[in-house]
Amino acid sequence: MKTLKDTITQITMPTPYAVGDVHTYLLKGDRLTLVDAGVRTDDAWNALVDQLKMTGYQPEDIEQVILTHHHPDHMGWVDRFSRVQTIAGHPKLKPWLERDDGFFERYESFFKWMYKESGVPERFDSLLKGLKKPLKWTAEGKMTHLLEEGRLLPGHDEWQVLETPGHAQNHLSFFRKEDGALIGGDHLLAHISSNPLLEPAYSPGEGRPKPLLQYRASMKKLLPLNMNTVYPGHGKVFGDVNALIQTRLTKQEQRAEKVFRMFKDGPQRAYDICERLFPKHVESQLGLTMSETVGQLDYLESINRLKTSIIEGEKFYEMNG
């Protein structure tokens, strides 16, 4: 094995979310790079500064920030580094970072349509006004460098870009072939399965993304890579990666079978299933629970276990045959 030029250091910051701490990674190579930038809280910033000092650096030494995806706990302080001139990420991250008003209007319109089609009661309509609230935990900035499948990280040519959509439409992971290391963002976590989250299409006129199907494809895509170590966005660094992927795929298929059995009494809408799957959480976590539900329905439809029909603007699913 050749000597690795890049070194990687994990930096851990608190978040206000149930998922707990988030990790960013300091890459030392031709440039000093931070992969992801935590959440926009004083506690997170102080933790970042303290841990940079322990490695002999300070925020002014960071030369570029590379983002795995757009969620607030991963790009909160991207604008805080005075020396940074390069902010890199997937093209679909651009409207989130640059606060594209047209994109957010489509975002709200998408969920209005999606929830109506899914049979979500009107009492949840007020949630649509809060879709932009998480932006208070994140940064606004200018994307300077677009990363897509097969590219190399600027200043770190040992790391190859992998597009891994599912948890987010703009999710990227970074693979170092020499030692089988993966900086995986939220794509693979040791302790929990990542949530494939509903999002609108990136461009007007595109069909609705199906994140669970994307997530399964993104996991399968990693199997031939002989990965040895995953540096995740949350939880512990881990190995035995292919076994974990197979476990994730199998458990998802088992959950889908549970959903399928719910249709023995006849056609139902996505929200009807969501209520049955998550009776204790649907009221407080509609977005997460509906994403999970629609994902399982997309999967069952993709393997021809379910078929659909539209009745007065609402989509009904039923057993196929």
N, C-alpha and C positions, 0 to 999 in steps of 0.2 A: 504493500500500500504506500502510495506516495505521501510525503509529509503534507499535512493539511495547513494551508496558509491561513484560512479563516479560523478564528476561535469564537466560541459562543458562550455567553454568560446570561443566566436567567435572572431577571429582576421581577419581583413580586409586589403587587400593589393591592390595597383593599378596594372594594367596590360597594355601592349601596344595594347591590342585587343579591338575590337568593343564591346565585351560583357561587358567591364568595369571591376570594381573591382572583385577580387576573395576572397573567405573566406576560411580560415583554422580554425581548431578547436583544442583547448587545452583541453585534457582530463586529469583530476586529479583523479587518483585511486591508484592502487598498483604501477603503473609507471606513470611518467609524459610523456604524449604522445602528439605528434602533428599529427593530421589527415590532410594530404596534406601539401605541402610546397611552395606554391606560384610559381611565375615566376622568372626567374633568371635575375632580374634587381636590381640596387642599390636602387631605390625607394621602391621596394617591400621589400627588406631586411631591410631597415631603418624603414619602417612601422611595420614590424614584431618585430624588436628589441624594438621599442618604446612601442608597445602594450603589449609585454611580461613584460616590466618593470612596466607597470600599474597594472599588476596582481601579481607583486612581484617576477618575474623570469627573467632570462636572457638565451640566447641561450645555454650556457653551462649546463643548468639544464635539457634540453630535453633529455630523455632517449631512446625514440624510435620514429620512424616516420612510420605511416601507410598511404598507398596511396589508393585513391579511383579508380584512373585510370592514364593512361600514358601521358595525354596531358600536354604540357609545363607549363601551368598556374597552374598545380597541383603538379608538382614534381621538380620545378626549384632549390630549395635550399636544397634538401634532403641530400646533402653531406657536409653541412656547420656546422653541429652540432657536436662538438668535442666529446661529451659523448655518442653519439648514437652508439649502437652496433646492434640494431635490425631495419631493414628496411623490412616492410611487405607489401605484395600486392598479387594480383592474379597471378598464374603461367604465364599467357599470357602477363603480364607486364614485365616479366624478360628480354626478348630481347631488349625492349626499354631502360630499365635502364642500362643494361650491354652492350649496343651497339653491338649487334650480327650482324656482317657483312653479314653473310649468310642470315639472316632474311631480312635485308634491300635490298639485291639483289633480293630476292623473292618479296619484297614489290614493287620495281620498275618494275619488270617483270609483276607483277599482273596488275598494272595500264596500262602498255603498251598493254597488252592483253584486259583488260576491256574496255579501250577507243577505241581500234580498233573495237572490237565487237559492241560497242555502236554507231559507226559512228562519233566519234569525229574527226574533221578536223586535218590534219597533222600540222597546224600552232600552235597547242597547245603542240606539242611534247616537246618543250623546258621546259615546266612546269615539266616534269618528272624528269629533272635534279635537280629540286629544292625541291624534296620531303623531303630531310633531313634538309632543312634550319631551320625549327622550332627547331631543336635540340640545336641551339645556346641559346635558352631560357630555357634550361632544364639541369639537372644534369646527371652525369654518376656515377654509384655506383654498389654495389653488393647486390642483394636480399638475405636476410638471412632467411626469414620466409614466407612460402607460405600460402595464405588464400583462402579457398574454402567454398562452401555452407555449412552452419550449424556449422562451426567452431566458436569459441569464440575468441575475440580479446585478444592477450597476455597481461596479466596484467589488463584486464578489462573484467571480465567474465560476466558482465551485458549486454555486447553488442554481438549480434550474427551477423555473416557474411551472407549477402545475395548476391548471384550473380545476377547482374542486367545488362546484356549485352544489347547493342543497340547503345547508344551514343559512346561507345567504346567496343571492344570485351572483354577487361579485367576489365570492370567496376564493382565495388563492392559498396554496401550500407551496413550500419551498424544499426541494430535495437535493441532498448532496450524495452523489453516487459513490464517492470514494469510501465513505464509511456507513452508508445506508441511513443517514440522519434525515429526519423530516421535521421542519418547523411547520406545525399543522394548524395553527390558529384554533378554531373551534370545530374543525372537521372531525378529528378523532380525539376523544377524551377517555381516560382509563376508567373513571368511576361512574360516568353516566353517558347515555346516548344523546348525541346532539339533536336539537329540535330542527327539523327541516321546516322553515317558516314561509308562510304564504307571502308573496310579493306580487306587485303588478309587473306586466311586461316592461322592459326597459324602453322600448320605442312604441309610439302609437301604432295600433293596428296589428301588433304581434299577439299571438295567442297567450293565454294564461300559462305561466310556468307551472310545472308540476314538481315541487321541490323534493318530495320523498323519492320519486323515481330518479331525479337527478342525484340525490344523495346516495342511493344504492349504486348507481353507475359510477359515482366518484369514489366510493369505497372499493368497488371491484377493480377500478383502474389502478389502484395502488398495489394490488396483490402480486403482480409480476416484478415489482421493483426491489424485492429482497431488502426491505427496510429493517434496520436493527434498532433504531431509537427514534421515538417521537417526542419532540419538545412541544407540548400543547399550550393552549391559551389558558387552561384551567386544570388544576389537579397535578398529579405527579408525572414526571418524565417516565416513560415506560418502553418496554420492548415487547417481544412476542406479538408483533403487530398483526400478522395475518390471522392468527387465532382469534384475536379480538374482533377483527373485521367479520370473520365467519360467524362469530357469536352475535354480533350486531345484526347481521342479515337474517340469521335464523330467528332471533327474538322478534324482529319486525314481522316476519312471515307468520309467526305464532299469534301476534296481536291482530294481524289482518284476518286470521281465521276466526278469532273471537268476534271481530266486527261482522264478518260474513254471516255467522250464525244468528245475528240480530235481525236478519232479513227473512227469517222463516215465517214471520207473521204478515209479510207483504211489503210493498214499497214504502220507503222513508226518505226524508230529506237529510242533508248533512247535519243540520242542527238537531234533529231528532236523535240521531246517533250520538252526537256530541253530548247531549244531556245524559244519555245512558252510560256512556264511557266515563264521563267526568262529572257526576252529580254534585260533588262537593267543590268543584273548582270552576265550573263553567261561568258562574256569575262574576267571579273575581279575576279570572284569567281567560277571557273569551278568545283573545288573539292566539294564545298558545294552544288552547284546547281545540279550537277550530282548525288550526294548522295541522295538528296531529290527526284529527278526524278526516279532513279532506285528503290528507296524504294517504291514509289507509284506503279510502274510497278510490282514489286515483290508481293505487296499486291493484286493487281487486278488479277495477275496470280494465286495467292494462293486461291482466291475465285472463280476461273474459269470464270472470266469475260473476260480475255485475253488469247490468245494462242500465241505461238512463233514458228518461223522457222528461220533457218540459211541459208543465201544466200551469197555465196562468202565470208564467214568469218564474216558476219555482222548479228546481231540478229534483226529480225523484229517482232513487236508485232501487233496483230490485234484482233478485237472483236471475241469472241468465240461464234459462232452461230448467 
